[in-house]
Amino acid sequence: MSAVTDQSQPGDVPARAAARSAPAGPRPRVFLHVGEPKTGSTFLQQVIWRNRPTLAAQGVVLPGHHPQDHFRASQDLRGLKKLASDPAGSWTGEWDILARQSRHAPRAAVISHELFSAADDEQASQAVSSLEPAEVHLVLTARDMGSLLPAEWQESIKHRNARGWEDWLGDVIDRESVSPDRRQYWFWRVHDTLQILQIWSRYVPADRIHVMTTPQRGASPDLLWRRFAGLLEVDPDSVDISRARANASLGLTETEFLRRLNAELSGEVPDWFYMWTVKEGLAHATLAARPAGQRLVLPPERHAWASEFAETLIAGLGGAGYDLVGEAAEL
């Protein structure tokens, strides 16, 4: 798997002593949900956005006008440059807009996108500083490696990857995971849970860092939302979770079809066109609608590695003082 090439160019970190415009009275809480990817983050985002008025009535604000604003803010905060060929508008300044609106929330605000997990130290510092004097809470959703790895390979196929499952998996585990700087690789940049938490814990107190475990297959479909609602202190039954789109998971046949398509596609096809036409139009709207077929699982010979990783993660979380929302056994 190739190393990360879109290195961020963070701007100057705002001084914490700078004056912030905020309403009088108790300071609001801002829940910055940073992912990780493939841990139920899209489900949570759909629940909160599609029940936005209900949450607003309970004092929880979603800054911006559309979920895409939070993606754009994640790109802005991380200093990523928009390609000239991308027809979408500039995202410069999007983070500051969300930060300003969050600081004026009546009780609480939620900023949520899984790509915030890729932020580096300077960007994390900038994010927290720009949200003050609000009380910043970090929320990170985490998932067991046994189910995460198949989900991430499938997701990579929906982002133009043409590599086979075993080849991709071998790279992630055998080469990248043992690298002294494994966050240079995309998978580990957004899934090295303890390192992500270490970065943010320099700027957010441990008791305001909430690690929320993703329920395992067979759990109640609303359990993840109930955990998140508990953090926000809202009535979990006040929202309609059926408004959230079912997870667009592909079977092995559909994934292999898409992988082979990727191998044949010209590199001249721009990414923005691929995302709208292939990922959304073909993968999500067409292939995911087919009857569920065989499900990809971690090969038996990789179980020992996954178990060892889980033990290290659970031990690290236990000694850090973070707020664990859920069950450590789910990892």
N, C-alpha and C positions, 0 to 999 in steps of 0.2 A: 504494500500500500504506500502510495507516495506521501512524502512529507508535506505539511501545510505550506502552501505558497502564497496565500493571501494574508501576509503578515500585516497586522494593524499598525497604524501610525497615529497613536493617541495624541490628542492636543494637550495643552497645558492643563494641569490639574488645578481646579479652582481652589483658592485659599479657603480653609474652613472658617476663617474669621470674617469672611466677606458677609456683608449684610444680606439677609434673605427676607423677601417680602412674604409674610405669612399672616393669616388672620389671628386676632387676639383669642385668648382662651387656650384650652388644652391642645397640644400639638397633635396632628393626625398621625396615624400609623400608615406607613407605606410598605406593602408586601411586594417585594421584588422576587418574582418566581422565575428562576433562571434555567429551568429544565431539570434534568437532562433530557435530550431527545429520546423518543420511543419509551417514555415512562408514564404515559397518560397525559402529557402536557397539552396535546391538541384537544383531547376530550374536555379537560378542565377549561381551556380557553373557549370552547364552543358553549359550554354550560354557562359561563359567566357572561359572555357577550350576548347570547340569545335570551338571557334573563336579566339584561342590564337594568331595565326600569325597576324590577323587583328588588334588585340589590341596591339600587340608588335610594329606594324608599327606606332601606335599612342602614343608610349612611355609607355605603361602599361605592366609591367612584371608580370607573374605568376611564382613565384619561385618553384623549384622542377621540377619533370619530369612528374608527374601524379597526378590527384586529390587525390588519396589515400595518397600521401605524406603529404597533409594537415591534413588528419585524423590522420596519424601517428604522426605528429608534435603536434597535440592536446593531444594525449595520452602521449607523451614525456613531454610536458610542465606541464601537470597535474600530472606527477609522477606515472602513472599507470604501473603496472608490466604486461608484456606479459606472458600469461600462457605457460608453457612448452609444452603443447599439441598443441599449435597453430603453424602450419607449416610456417607461415609468418616470415620474418626476423625481427631482433631486430629493434625497433624504437628509441633506445637510440641515442641522438644527432640530431634527425630529426628537432627539433625546431631550433637549432643553425644553421643548414644548411639553412633553409628558411630565418632566420633573416639576415644572412650574405649576401645572394643573394639579399634580399630586400633592404638592405642598399646601394647596388650598382646599383639600378634601375636608368635608364636614366631620368625618370620623376616621375613615380609612380609604386607601386607594390601592389598586392592584395593577402592577405592570408585569406582564407575563409573555415571555418568549424563550424557547429552549436554546436559542443561539447566544443568549447572555452567558451561558455556561462556558463559552469560548473566550470570555474576557480575560485579559491579563491583569497584572497587579495595578498598573497605572490606571487602567480603565475601570477597575473595581473601585479604586479610590475616588476617581472622578464621579462615578455614579453615586456613591454614598454621600460624598460632599455636596453634590448638587441637589440632593433630596433633603438635606438638612435645612431647617431645624426639625423637620418631621422625624418621627421615631421609625427608623428603617429596620425592617425585618426581612431576612433572606429565607426563601423557601426553595428547597431542592428536592425534586422527586427522584428516587433511585429504584432500580429494578435488578432482579437477580440475573447474573450473567448467562445462565442456562437458556433463558428466554430472550434476553436482550440481544445476544449475538445473532441469532437467526433473524430477528426483527430488523437489526441494523444492516445486515447484508441485503435483505429485501429492499430496505429503504435506499441503500446505495444504488441498487439497480434502477430505482425510480429517479435517480439523479445521474443517469447516463453510464453507470459502471457496467462493464461487460465482462468482468472477471467471474470465474466460477466460485461456488461456495467454499470448497475445500482450499482452493488457492488463496482466496481472500482471508479465510479463517486462519490459515497457517501463518500468514503475514502478521495479522493482528496479535496472535498469541505468541508465536515462536520468535518473531523478530522485534516487533514494536513494543510489546509489553515489557521486555527485558532491557530496553534502551534506557540509558541514564537520564535522557530527556525525552520521555515518551510523549509528552504533550506537543512535540513538534509534529506528531501524526494526528490527523483529524479525529479518528475514533477516540484516542486517548485524551485529546484536548477537551472533548465534551463528555468523556466518561471516566476520567480519572477522579473519581468522586472525592477522595480524601484530599487530593491536591487542589481541586476546585474550592472545596470548603476552606482549606488552609489560606488560599488567596483572599477570599471574602472575609474570613475571620479576623484579618488584620484591621478591618474597618467596621465590622458589625460584631457586637458582643456575642459570645457563644450562646447565651440564653435567648437571644433573638434570632438564632439560626435554627430553622425547622427542617429536619430531614424527614421527608414523608415517603414511606415505602409504598411501592406499587403492589396492590393486591394480586395474588396469583390467580391463575386460571381457575374458574369455578366459584370465585367469590361473588358476592352481591355486586351487580353492576353499578350501584350507587355508592359503594364503600369509599372509593377514592374521593368522590365529591364530598361525602360526609366528613372526611378528614380535613379537607380544605375548608369547608364551611365552618368547622370548629375553630380553625385559626382566625377566620374572618369574623367570628362571633355573629353569624347569621343563621337563620332557621333553615336547615338543609331541606326541609320539606316544602319550603316556600317557592322553590324553583321547579321547573319542568325539565328533567334531564333527558327526556325523549327528544328534545329539540337538538341535542348533540348528534352529529352524524356518526353512524357506526364506523368503527375503525376499518379503514380501507386496506385489508390484508389480502394478499394474493396467495393462491395455491402454488405448488411447485411447478405445475404446467404453465400457468400464466406468468410466473416469474421467469422461467426459462425462455418463454416466447419473447418477453420484454428484453431479456439479456441479449438474445440473438439479434433483436432489432437494433439495440444499442451498438453492437459490433458492426452493423452494416451502415449505420447512419453517418453521413458526412460530417466532418468536424466544422464545416461551414454553417451548420444549423445553429443559430444562436441559442444560448441557454434559456433566455426568457421565452422563446418560442417553444422550446422543448418542454419547459415546465407547464405551460398552458395547454399545449396540444397533446403531448405524450403522457406526462405525469397525471395531469388533471383529466384530460379528455379520454385518453385510452386506459391508463392504469386505474384511476379512481372511478370514473364513470362507467367504464365498460368491463374491464377484466375483473375488477373487484365485485361486480354484480353477478358473476358466474357462481354456480353452486360451489360451496367450499370443497376443495379437494384435499390431497395429502398435505399435512402440515410439516414444515421443516423443523427438525430438532437438532440439538447439539449431538455430535457423534459420541458414542460411549467412551472412546479413548480420551475425550476432552473433559470428562466429568471430574476427574481428580483435580485438574487445573482450576476448573470453575469453583470447586469446593474450597480449595486453598485460597483462592481470591476472596471468596465470601467470608471466610474466617478472618482474613486480614482486615477486610472492610469493617466487619462487625466489631472487631477488637478496637480498631481506630476510632470508630464512632463512639464506642463505649467510654473511651478515655478522654474524649474531647469536650464533654459537657454540653453538646448540642441537644436540642429538644427533638427526640425521636417520636414521630407521629406515625403510628402503625406498629408492626411487629418486626423485630430484627430477623426472625426466622424466615420472613418473606424474601430476604436477600440471599 
